[in-house]
């Protein structure tokens, strides 16, 4: 059917990763060129007239700016090669003094030559074996090289970060980095690994957030026929996902403090209430008193937040992370 927006994969998402949890905090449905110029499809999907063709990198940059303007605390940006190749996004991060670890393809040129030529004939002591974070099968070990180059904001340093497979040294992945001077290689490697690692405990990595969103909050359980409907469904799914991240964080805190219910070696199973104990209605009946009627729920109004979407969906999680550096990922 003309005008159908089939699934959430036609959009761009901004993910938030902090010490206490991760969530998707912003989204933008992507209008491809074939749709932007098809008036019949636009009318059927009710795409607003002022929505024109915008590249995914431009959408990603707009979401980063919304997050910054909304006061979302983040120190670094990470993304795949689609965004790493965008010099405007890198200049934005440098201008606002944000670090980045952005993947680029092997065809990326740096200093007027492809990045692949930067690792030719490197001495062995340049490579360091480090873990990019824990995956499903444990630590993911690679060889890493850090090759600085000029540029960046005052007090920051730029570098080419290279990840090389231990089993196949010819298999390499490249990143452009921008970080405060003195940032350790291990820290850059950790940021590069936020796409896959499973820390903090119990929190899915950024890539797995999409699978979690589909399985737990129905991100892809729809066939939307309108522009507004697509945004509503995706936004509500993201809100539910962020809520689960906050609940998970508080559950972990309670578990660490031993405040979670249940029984175990240090927590005997509670016995039944005494026949005339304070938790039993039998005592009231024996005295001829009527059991107390259950309290009626009081009606309540939900105040609609007026903050920007990025702030509205992450405020609770961001407050928990306020004292630590965070990453946003495209």
C-alpha positions in Angstrom: 0.0 0.0 0.0 1.3 3.4 -0.8 2.2 5.4 2.2 2.9 2.6 4.6 5.8 3.0 7.0 6.6 -0.6 7.6 9.0 -0.7 10.6 11.3 1.1 12.9 14.4 0.2 10.9 13.7 3.1 8.5 14.8 5.6 11.1 17.8 6.8 13.1 18.1 6.3 16.9 20.2 7.9 19.5 21.3 5.7 22.3 22.5 6.7 25.8 25.1 4.7 27.7 26.0 5.5 31.3 27.4 3.6 34.3 23.9 2.8 35.6 22.1 1.8 32.4 21.4 2.3 28.8 18.4 3.5 26.7 17.3 4.9 23.4 16.6 8.5 23.9 15.7 10.0 20.5 14.5 8.9 17.1 13.8 10.2 13.6 11.9 8.4 10.9 13.9 8.6 7.7 12.2 9.8 4.4 14.1 8.2 1.5 14.6 10.1 -1.8 11.9 8.0 -3.5 9.3 9.0 -0.9 10.3 12.6 -0.6 9.5 13.2 -4.3 6.4 11.0 -4.4 3.4 13.3 -3.6 0.9 10.4 -3.6 2.9 8.5 -1.0 3.4 11.6 1.1 -0.4 12.3 1.2 -1.2 8.6 2.0 1.3 8.6 4.9 0.3 12.1 5.9 3.9 13.3 5.9 4.0 17.0 6.7 4.8 19.3 3.7 7.8 20.8 5.6 9.4 17.4 6.0 12.0 17.1 3.2 14.8 14.7 2.4 17.4 14.7 5.1 20.3 12.3 5.2 20.7 10.0 8.2 23.9 11.7 9.2 22.1 15.0 9.3 19.3 13.5 11.4 21.9 12.1 13.8 23.5 15.5 14.1 20.1 17.1 14.8 19.4 14.6 17.6 22.8 15.2 19.2 22.1 18.9 19.2 18.7 18.3 20.7 20.3 16.2 23.5 22.9 18.9 24.2 20.3 21.7 24.2 18.1 19.7 26.6 20.9 19.3 29.1 21.4 15.6 28.7 24.9 15.0 30.3 27.2 13.2 27.9 31.0 13.5 27.4 31.5 11.4 24.3 29.8 10.3 21.1 30.3 6.9 19.4 28.9 5.7 16.1 29.4 3.4 13.1 31.1 4.3 9.8 28.0 6.0 8.4 28.4 8.8 11.0 32.2 8.6 11.3 32.6 9.6 7.7 30.6 12.8 8.3 33.1 15.6 8.9 30.2 18.0 10.0 29.3 15.6 12.9 33.0 15.5 14.0 33.4 19.2 13.8 30.2 19.6 15.9 31.7 17.4 18.6 35.0 19.3 18.6 33.2 22.7 18.7 31.2 21.6 21.7 34.2 19.9 23.4 32.8 16.4 23.2 34.9 13.4 22.7 34.2 10.9 20.0 35.2 7.4 18.9 33.6 7.0 15.4 34.2 4.1 13.1 35.3 4.7 9.5 35.7 2.5 6.5 39.1 1.4 5.2 38.6 3.9 2.4 38.6 6.9 4.7 41.3 9.3 3.9 43.3 11.0 6.6 46.2 13.3 5.8 45.4 12.9 2.1 45.9 9.1 2.2 43.8 6.1 3.1 43.8 5.0 6.7 45.0 1.5 5.6 48.4 3.0 4.7 48.8 4.3 8.3 49.3 0.8 9.6 51.8 -0.4 7.0 55.0 -1.6 8.5 54.1 -0.6 12.1 56.5 -2.1 14.7 55.1 -4.8 16.8 55.4 -2.7 20.0 52.8 -0.3 18.7 50.1 -3.0 19.0 48.5 -3.7 22.4 46.2 -6.6 23.3 43.2 -5.2 25.1 39.6 -6.2 25.6 36.8 -4.2 24.0 34.4 -5.2 26.7 32.7 -8.4 27.7 30.6 -10.1 25.0 28.3 -13.1 25.3 31.3 -15.4 25.3 33.5 -13.3 27.6 36.2 -10.6 27.0 36.7 -9.7 23.3 40.4 -9.4 22.8 41.9 -7.6 19.9 45.2 -5.9 19.0 44.9 -2.1 19.2 47.1 0.7 17.8 46.8 4.4 18.6 48.2 6.8 16.0 47.9 10.5 16.9 47.4 13.3 14.3 46.9 17.1 14.5 43.6 18.7 15.2 40.8 18.9 17.8 39.6 21.3 20.4 42.0 23.0 22.8 43.0 20.5 25.4 41.9 17.6 23.2 43.9 15.2 20.9 42.9 13.4 17.7 44.1 10.0 16.7 43.4 7.1 14.4 42.5 4.0 16.5 42.9 0.7 14.8 41.5 -2.6 16.0 43.1 -5.8 14.5 41.9 -9.4 14.8 44.3 -11.6 16.7 43.4 -14.6 14.6 43.6 -12.7 11.3 45.9 -9.6 11.5 44.8 -8.6 8.0 41.3 -8.0 9.4 41.3 -4.4 10.7 38.7 -1.9 11.8 39.4 1.9 12.0 38.1 4.7 14.2 38.7 8.4 14.4 39.0 9.6 18.0 38.8 13.0 19.8 39.5 12.9 23.5 41.0 15.0 26.3 44.8 14.9 26.2 46.2 12.1 28.3 43.2 9.8 27.8 44.5 6.2 28.1 44.3 3.8 25.2 42.3 1.4 27.4 39.6 4.1 27.8 39.3 4.7 24.1 39.0 1.0 23.5 36.3 0.8 26.2 34.3 3.6 24.4 34.7 1.8 21.1 33.3 -1.3 22.7 30.1 0.3 24.0 28.4 -0.9 20.9 28.7 -4.6 22.1 29.8 -4.9 25.7 27.3 -6.1 28.3 28.4 -3.8 31.2 26.9 -2.5 33.4 25.7 -5.8 34.8 22.3 -6.7 33.6 22.1 -3.9 31.1 22.1 -4.8 27.4 24.7 -3.3 25.0 23.6 -0.7 22.6 23.1 -3.1 19.7 21.1 -5.5 21.9 18.8 -2.6 23.0 17.1 -2.9 19.7 16.5 -6.6 20.2 15.3 -5.9 23.7 13.0 -3.2 22.5 11.4 -5.5 20.0 11.0 -8.4 22.4 10.0 -6.5 25.5 8.3 -3.3 24.5 7.0 -4.1 21.0 9.2 -1.6 19.0 8.5 -3.5 15.7 5.0 -4.8 16.6 3.1 -2.7 14.2 2.4 -1.7 10.6 2.0 2.0 10.8 0.2 3.8 8.0 0.9 7.4 9.0 3.9 9.6 9.9 2.4 10.6 13.2 1.4 7.1 14.1 5.0 5.9 13.4 6.5 8.5 15.7 3.9 7.8 18.5 4.5 4.0 18.5 8.3 4.3 18.5 8.3 7.0 21.1 6.1 5.0 23.5 8.3 2.0 23.0 11.4 4.0 23.8 9.8 5.4 26.9 8.9 1.9 28.1 12.5 0.8 27.4 13.9 3.7 29.4 11.5 2.9 32.3 12.8 -0.7 32.4 16.4 0.6 32.5 15.6 2.7 35.6 13.7 -0.2 37.2 16.6 -2.5 36.5 19.1 -0.1 38.0 17.1 0.3 41.2 16.6 -3.5 41.4 20.4 -4.0 41.2 20.9 -1.4 43.9 18.4 -3.1 46.2 20.0 -6.5 45.5 23.4 -5.1 46.5 22.0 -3.8 49.7 20.1 -7.1 50.4 16.7 -5.4 50.2 15.2 -7.7 47.7 12.5 -10.0 48.9 12.6 -13.8 48.7 14.4 -16.4 50.8 17.9 -17.7 50.9 20.7 -18.7 53.3 20.4 -15.4 55.0 16.7 -14.9 54.6 14.4 -17.6 56.0 11.1 -18.0 54.2 8.4 -16.1 56.2 5.7 -18.2 57.8 2.0 -17.8 57.6 0.3 -15.0 59.6 -0.9 -16.0 63.1 -4.6 -16.7 63.4 -5.2 -13.6 65.5 -2.1 -11.7 64.4 -2.1 -8.1 63.2 -2.1 -9.3 59.6 -5.1 -11.5 59.9 -8.8 -10.5 59.7 -9.8 -13.4 61.9 -9.2 -11.4 65.0 -11.6 -8.7 63.8 -14.2 -11.3 63.0 -13.9 -13.0 66.4 -14.6 -9.7 68.1 -17.6 -9.1 66.0 -16.0 -6.3 64.0 -16.3 -6.1 60.3 -13.2 -6.3 58.3 -11.9 -3.0 57.1 -12.9 -2.1 53.6 -10.0 -1.9 51.2 -8.9 1.6 50.5 -10.3 3.1 47.3 -7.7 4.3 44.9 -7.5 8.0 44.6 -7.9 9.6 41.2 -4.7 11.2 39.9 -3.7 13.3 37.0 -0.5 12.7 35.1 1.3 16.0 34.4 2.4 16.2 30.8 6.1 17.1 30.6 7.0 20.1 28.5 10.7 19.3 28.2 12.2 18.2 24.9 11.8 14.5 24.0 15.5 13.6 24.7 15.3 15.1 28.2 11.8 13.7 28.9 12.8 10.1 28.3 16.1 10.1 30.1 15.8 12.4 33.1 15.6 9.6 35.7 18.5 7.7 34.1 20.6 10.8 33.6 20.2 11.9 37.2 21.5 8.5 38.4 24.5 8.9 36.0 25.1 12.6 36.8 28.5 12.0 38.4 30.0 9.9 35.7 31.0 10.5 32.1 28.6 9.0 29.5 28.4 8.1 25.9 25.8 8.7 23.3 25.7 6.4 20.3 24.2 6.7 16.9 
